[in-house]
Amino acid sequence: MRFGELQASIGIIQLLRNFHFKPCARTKVPLVYAKKNFLIAAEGGIHLMVEKLEKTI
């Protein structure tokens, strides 16, 4: 269990180091939460645009 959590953390860190995330036009701002879901979720989902960051070093 701990190894899987470590792998997930490292994967998220790598994504944040190498890519820039910003909301797409389809994402409603401010977020409206879906009332029918058991877990907290945005109505219509969250759509992101992903841009690869250029290496400067």
N, C-alpha and C positions, 0 to 999 in steps of 0.2 A: 504494500500500500504506500509506504513512504517513498519507495523508488519511483513509483508511478507519479506521485505528487511532485517529486523533484524533476522528473522528465517534463511534466506539463509546465512547471515554472520556467525551466530553461527554454522550452519552446516559445513561451510567451515573451520572455526577455529577448530572444533572437528576433522575433517578429517586430517588437517595438524598436530594436536597434537598427533594423534594416529597412523598415517601411514606415510610411506616414499614412495615418488613417484619418479620414474626414467624412462627415455625413454627406450622403448623396441627396439629390433633390427629392427623391421618393420618401425620405425620412421626415416624419412630422416633427417640427420644432415649435413649441416645446412638446416633449413626449406626452402622449396620452396613454395611460395604462389600460390594458384589457381587463375588464371586470369579470369575465367568465373563466379566466385561467386560475388554476390553483396557485401557481408560482407567479411572481411579479414579471410581467412581460409587456413590452410596448405593443400597442394596437397597430397592426400592419407591419410589425417588425422593424428592425433597425438595419438600414442599408448603408454600406460604407463604400467609399472609393479608396483604393489602395494605390499608393505611389511608392515605387522603389527609391530609396535614398541613394545618392551617389557617394561613393567613398572619396573622402577628401585627403586621406593620408596615404 
